[in-house]
Amino acid sequence: MLAAALAVGAIGCASKPAAQPAVQPAPPEPLEHALSGLAAQHVVVLPVYTVSIDPGFPGAGAVGNRVTVARTLDADIVAAFDDRGLRRAWIFPPDLVETYKHNPTYATDPYGLAEEPLRIAKVGREARLPEPIASQLRTLVAFHDDARLVLAPLELRLEPVGAHAGRGVLHLVLIDARAASVAWMGDVVSDTVPTFGPEISASVASRLANVVAIR
């Protein structure tokens, strides 16, 4: 299922009849529906790790507490998946918190994961995870039946668009926790807005649900 969701093919085009056809790679698969093959699987969704603000983002001074922004996006993601009928199969931060509360000695705190190396290094496809995050994620999925994949929303970037508008860009990494490797990565972009407001979070969450929704 994962391979079907992430596969990228190749296309060829011929220049002149007498010449050898020039083989070119296919354009990347559109982000929308890119993970639709995982819609019915048990995938763990981590809390949004961090929020960064470009100084040129309109209304940057009104953003407020970044942790509050991240937790609002967590809640909006759950709501968007619920609206699309995807909530039942996937495992979200509130579920991870409950597991941690009931197993504090053995479970992993979803808000205490060592994700910074993944964000800074901008890890590529099939990259191996460093420690301690590799062990943390293996422990985390072990408490959830049939879970292997972890979707990590590593960073919400608030950035300018032109001189008088802005947008939110959520950078995501899909991780095979058992193999400690990166399976997929991508960015989800919000609608363009004149200044910071709750519509950024809602738009990012809705578009993330579209990445997973079945066509």
Protein Blocks (a to p, Z undefined) as FASTA:
>chain_A
ZZmmmpccdddddfbfkbccdddddddddfehklmmmmmpccdddddfbdcddfklghkl
mnopaklmmmmmmmmmmmmmmmnopmmmpccfklmmmmmmmmmmlmccfklccfklmmmn
opaehiacddfklmmmmmmmmmpghiabdcddfbacdddehjlbccdddddddddfklop
afbdcdddddddfbdcfklmmmmmmmmmmmmpcZZ
